[in-house]
Amino acid sequence: MSLLTAARKRPDPVSLSFLAVTFMTGVAVALQVPTLSLFLAEEVQVRPFLVGLFYTVNAVIGILISQWLGHRSDSKGDRKQLILRCCFAGIVLSLLFAWNRQYWLLVSLGVVLASLTATASPQLFALAREYADSRNKRADMFSSVLRAQFSLAWVIGPPAAFALAIGYGFEVMYLASAFAYLVCAFVVWRWLPSLPLPKSNGEGARVSSWKDPSVRALFIASTLMWTCNSMYLINMPLYITRELGLEEKLAGILMGTAAALEIPFMLLAGYYTRRFGKRPMMLLAVLAGVGFYVGLVTLSSQQALIGLQLLNAIFIGIVAGIGMSYFQDLMPGRAGVATTLFANSIRTGSIMAGAIAGTVAEIWSFHGVFMVATGLALAALAACWRVPNV
């Protein structure tokens, strides 16, 4: 069956609900993340170190909360209700950022709300994996299609975020994000299924899986990859405006371009994984990432930065498309634990990225951040090499 034939198959209503929730959560996140460093620097008026500190604290609290909620969801069940509560946390979070400019309130209450909100994504994908398995769907392809919806949201979100923030102010931008979370909450409540958890989800299985060197190697590789990506997201808007002297809207264009290009690579990764396996696809992704960060170090024109988004799209498209299912395949029958571990590799990467990007930018330069990211991408390639094919 060709990729085109697979794409022509009409999804069932529940699958459409998963696609809708993934897209709308992606829109909400894509409205907030690209402009966060500018919001903190320009609107809240804090120095680069405090910008990096916010990302680090946000990631640390996110790991703690997601681990607790992940354990609770695996032992208590009903991921749907947890996802619904996370959507409501997203609404409150957006309203807080719309109307508050006190840094220490944002880095305390705001971070807790952001951590609760961020838990929606891994729980959504865990529920989607269990749904796909219960319907004998191709989990790799279903996960890739969902991730493609998230990237499609990032085609729209970043340019809209900068347009709203620059044209109408951050208050309007965050109110738009609150509305997106409200739509998500309605779709989750109305259409997402409540599924019984697999009986194999147990504490002993989680411990033995983490002791597996393959799982540890993949966690290290994934953490380093997402560290590079988070450093880029934190650093790029300020690098473009403060060191290159380019327009703020270029940051939104770059993120939107990368997100648009990610979509076909996510779908292709999900399709060709069956033929080649996950390890070769992941190695290809990290090699593209190395090329991307080398390009950021050596090139600085607007045209070159836009062109480099092709490598960035290959890098993030493949990692985001099959990275989660790679963890799930290494930890069979424990979708919730595996998905949380993948999500925490992203958050751990954010911890490292916040500390590195803030410190390097303040002591050295924004350009120097990309030089450090290049070294981390090479380290990710070495770690990924140690993970076996599945």
C-alpha positions in Angstrom: 0.0 0.0 0.0 1.4 3.3 -1.0 1.7 6.4 1.1 -0.8 8.1 -1.1 -3.3 5.3 -0.7 -2.8 5.3 3.1 -3.4 9.1 3.2 -6.7 8.7 1.2 -8.2 6.4 3.9 -10.9 8.2 5.8 -10.1 8.4 9.5 -12.8 7.5 12.0 -14.4 10.2 14.1 -12.3 9.5 17.2 -9.1 9.7 15.1 -10.3 13.1 13.8 -10.8 14.2 17.4 -7.2 13.3 18.1 -6.1 15.3 15.1 -8.2 18.3 16.1 -6.9 18.3 19.7 -3.3 17.9 18.6 -3.7 20.8 16.1 -5.3 23.2 18.6 -2.9 22.4 21.4 -0.1 23.0 18.8 -1.7 26.4 17.9 -1.8 27.4 21.6 1.8 26.4 22.2 3.0 28.0 19.0 1.4 31.3 20.0 3.3 31.3 23.3 6.7 29.7 22.8 8.2 31.7 19.9 7.7 35.0 21.6 8.4 34.0 25.2 12.0 35.2 25.3 11.0 38.5 23.7 8.1 38.8 26.1 10.4 38.4 29.1 13.1 40.7 27.7 11.0 43.5 26.3 7.7 43.4 28.2 8.8 42.1 31.6 12.2 43.8 31.0 14.6 41.2 32.5 18.2 40.5 31.6 19.3 37.4 29.5 20.3 35.4 32.6 16.7 35.7 34.0 15.3 34.7 30.6 17.4 31.5 30.7 16.5 31.0 34.4 12.8 31.0 33.5 13.3 28.3 30.9 15.3 26.2 33.4 12.9 26.5 36.3 10.0 25.8 33.9 11.7 22.6 32.7 12.6 21.4 36.2 9.1 21.9 37.6 7.7 20.3 34.4 9.7 17.1 34.9 8.6 16.8 38.5 4.9 17.4 37.8 4.8 15.2 34.7 6.4 12.3 36.5 3.9 12.5 39.2 1.0 12.9 36.8 2.4 10.2 34.5 2.6 7.8 37.4 -0.9 8.7 38.5 -2.4 8.2 35.0 -0.7 4.8 34.8 -2.1 3.7 38.1 -5.4 5.4 38.3 -6.4 5.5 34.6 -8.7 7.9 32.6 -6.2 9.9 30.7 -9.1 11.8 29.1 -9.9 13.6 32.4 -6.3 14.5 33.0 -6.0 16.0 29.5 -9.1 18.0 30.1 -7.8 19.4 33.4 -4.5 20.3 31.6 -6.4 22.2 29.0 -8.1 24.3 31.7 -4.7 24.9 33.3 -3.6 26.3 29.8 -6.5 28.7 29.9 -5.5 30.1 33.3 -1.9 30.2 32.2 -2.7 32.3 29.1 -4.8 34.7 31.1 -2.0 35.1 33.7 0.6 36.0 31.0 -1.9 38.3 29.3 -2.5 40.5 32.4 0.6 40.1 34.6 4.1 41.6 34.2 5.7 40.5 37.6 8.6 38.2 36.8 8.6 36.3 40.1 4.9 35.5 39.8 5.4 34.3 36.3 8.4 32.1 37.3 6.4 30.6 40.2 2.6 30.3 39.6 3.1 30.6 35.9 5.6 27.8 35.8 3.4 25.5 37.7 0.5 26.2 35.4 2.8 25.8 32.4 3.9 22.4 33.7 0.4 21.2 34.2 -0.5 22.4 30.7 2.5 20.7 29.1 1.4 17.4 30.5 -1.5 17.3 28.1 0.7 16.5 25.1 2.4 13.3 26.4 -0.9 12.1 27.8 -2.6 12.8 24.5 0.0 10.8 22.6 -0.1 8.0 25.2 -3.9 7.8 24.8 -3.5 7.9 21.0 -1.0 5.0 21.1 -3.3 2.9 23.2 -6.2 3.7 20.9 -4.2 2.8 17.8 -3.2 -0.5 19.4 -6.8 -1.3 20.4 -7.9 -0.7 16.7 -4.9 -2.5 15.1 -3.8 0.7 13.5 -0.1 1.3 12.5 1.0 3.2 15.6 4.1 4.7 13.9 2.0 6.2 11.1 -0.7 7.4 13.4 1.8 9.0 15.7 3.6 10.7 12.8 0.3 12.0 11.4 -0.5 13.5 14.9 2.9 15.1 15.1 2.4 16.5 11.6 -0.8 18.2 12.9 1.3 19.7 15.6 3.8 21.0 13.0 0.9 22.3 10.8 -0.1 24.4 13.8 3.5 25.8 14.0 3.2 26.9 10.4 0.4 29.2 11.5 1.3 29.9 15.1 4.7 31.7 15.1 3.9 34.2 12.3 0.5 34.8 14.0 2.2 35.2 17.4 4.6 37.9 16.2 1.9 39.6 14.1 -0.4 39.8 17.2 2.3 40.7 19.6 3.8 43.4 17.4 0.5 44.7 16.0 -1.8 44.4 18.9 0.3 43.6 22.0 1.1 40.5 24.0 -2.3 40.7 25.8 -4.2 40.0 22.6 -1.7 37.2 21.7 -2.2 35.4 25.0 -6.0 35.8 24.9 -5.9 34.1 21.5 -3.9 31.2 23.2 -6.6 31.0 25.9 -9.3 30.6 23.3 -7.3 27.8 21.6 -7.1 25.9 24.9 -10.8 26.5 25.4 -11.6 24.8 22.0 -9.3 22.0 23.0 -11.1 21.4 26.2 -14.4 21.2 24.4 -13.2 18.6 21.9 -11.6 16.5 24.6 -14.7 16.6 26.7 -17.0 15.8 23.8 -15.2 13.3 21.6 -12.0 11.8 23.0 -12.4 8.2 24.3 -11.8 6.9 27.8 -9.8 3.7 27.5 -8.8 1.0 30.1 -5.1 1.0 30.7 -3.0 -2.0 29.6 -2.5 -4.5 32.4 1.3 -4.6 31.9 1.7 -1.0 33.2 3.4 -1.6 36.5 6.1 -0.1 38.7 8.4 -3.1 38.3 8.2 -2.8 34.5 9.1 0.9 34.7 12.2 0.2 36.8 13.5 -2.7 34.6 12.9 -0.7 31.4 15.0 2.3 32.7 17.8 -0.1 33.6 17.9 -1.1 29.9 21.1 0.5 28.4 19.2 1.0 25.2 16.6 3.1 26.9 19.2 5.2 28.7 21.2 5.7 25.5 18.0 6.9 23.7 17.1 9.2 26.6 20.6 10.8 26.4 20.4 11.2 22.7 16.9 12.6 22.7 17.8 15.0 25.6 20.8 16.4 23.7 18.8 16.8 20.5 16.0 18.7 22.3 18.6 20.7 24.1 19.9 22.0 20.8 16.4 22.7 19.6 15.4 24.6 22.8 18.6 26.6 22.6 17.7 27.6 19.1 14.1 28.6 20.1 15.4 30.6 23.1 18.3 32.3 21.3 17.1 32.8 17.7 14.7 35.7 18.1 17.2 37.7 20.2 20.1 36.8 17.9 18.2 38.0 14.8 17.2 41.3 16.3 20.1 42.2 18.6 23.2 40.8 16.7 22.1 40.6 13.1 19.8 43.7 13.2 17.0 42.0 11.2 13.3 42.5 11.7 11.5 40.7 14.5 9.0 39.1 12.1 11.8 37.1 10.5 11.8 34.9 13.6 8.2 34.0 13.0 8.9 33.3 9.3 11.8 31.0 10.2 9.7 29.0 12.7 6.8 28.8 10.4 8.9 27.7 7.4 10.6 25.0 9.4 7.2 23.8 10.7 5.8 23.6 7.2 8.8 21.6 5.9 8.6 19.3 8.9 5.2 17.9 7.9 6.3 15.9 4.9 9.4 14.6 6.7 7.2 13.4 9.7 4.9 11.6 7.4 7.7 10.0 5.3 9.5 9.0 8.6 6.4 7.2 9.8 6.0 5.5 6.4 9.6 4.4 5.8 10.3 3.4 9.4 8.8 0.0 8.6 11.2 -0.5 5.7 14.4 0.9 7.2 13.9 0.8 11.0 14.0 3.6 13.5 17.8 3.7 14.1 18.8 4.7 10.5 16.0 7.3 10.4 17.2 8.8 13.7 20.8 8.9 12.6 19.8 10.7 9.4 17.9 13.2 11.6 20.8 13.9 13.8 23.2 14.3 10.9 20.8 16.9 9.5 20.8 18.6 12.9 24.6 18.8 12.9 24.5 20.4 9.4 21.9 22.9 10.6 23.9 24.2 13.5 27.1 24.3 11.5 25.1 26.5 9.1 23.9 28.8 11.9 27.5 29.3 13.0 28.8 30.1 9.6 25.9 31.9 7.8 24.0 35.0 8.8 22.0 36.4 5.8 18.2 36.3 5.8 18.2 34.0 2.7 20.7 31.6 4.2 18.7 31.4 7.5 15.5 30.6 5.6 17.3 27.9 3.5 18.8 26.3 6.5 15.3 25.5 7.7 15.2 22.5 5.4 17.9 20.8 7.5 16.1 21.9 10.7 12.9 20.4 9.3 14.6 17.0 8.6 16.1 17.1 12.1 13.0 17.9 14.1 10.5 16.3 11.8 12.0 12.8 12.1 12.9 13.1 15.8 9.4 14.4 16.7 7.8 11.9 14.3 9.3 8.7 15.5 11.2 9.5 18.7 8.2 8.9 20.9 7.3 5.6 19.2 11.0 4.6 19.5 10.7 4.8 23.3 7.4 3.0 23.1 8.9 0.1 21.1 11.8 -0.2 23.5 9.2 -0.4 26.4 6.3 -2.5 25.0 3.0 -2.3 26.7 3.9 0.8 28.7 2.8 3.7 26.5 2.3 6.1 29.4 5.7 5.5 30.9 7.5 5.6 27.6 5.7 8.7 26.4 6.4 10.5 29.7 10.1 9.5 29.4 10.2 11.0 25.9 8.5 14.2 27.1 10.9 14.4 30.0 13.9 14.2 27.6 12.4 17.3 26.0 12.1 19.0 29.4 15.6 17.9 30.5 16.8 19.4 27.3 15.0 22.6 28.2 16.8 22.7 31.6 20.1 22.4 29.9 19.2 24.8 27.1 18.0 27.5 29.5 21.1 27.4 31.6 23.5 27.2 28.6 21.7 29.8 26.4 21.3 32.4 29.2 24.8 32.0 30.5 26.6 31.8 27.1 24.6 34.8 25.7 25.4 37.0 28.7 29.1 36.1 29.0 29.9 35.6 25.3 27.3 36.2 22.6 24.1 34.9 21.0 26.2 33.6 18.2 28.3 31.6 20.6 25.1 29.7 21.7 25.0 28.1 18.3 28.6 27.0 18.5 27.8 25.2 21.7 24.7 23.7 20.1 26.9 22.3 17.3 29.0 20.4 19.8 25.9 19.0 21.6 24.5 17.8 18.3 27.7 15.8 17.6 27.3 14.3 21.1 23.7 13.4 20.3 24.9 11.6 17.2 27.4 9.5 19.3 24.7 8.6 21.8 22.1 7.7 19.1 24.7 5.4 17.5 24.5 3.2 20.6 20.7 2.6 20.4 19.8 -0.7 18.6 17.3 -0.9 15.7 13.7 -1.9 16.6 
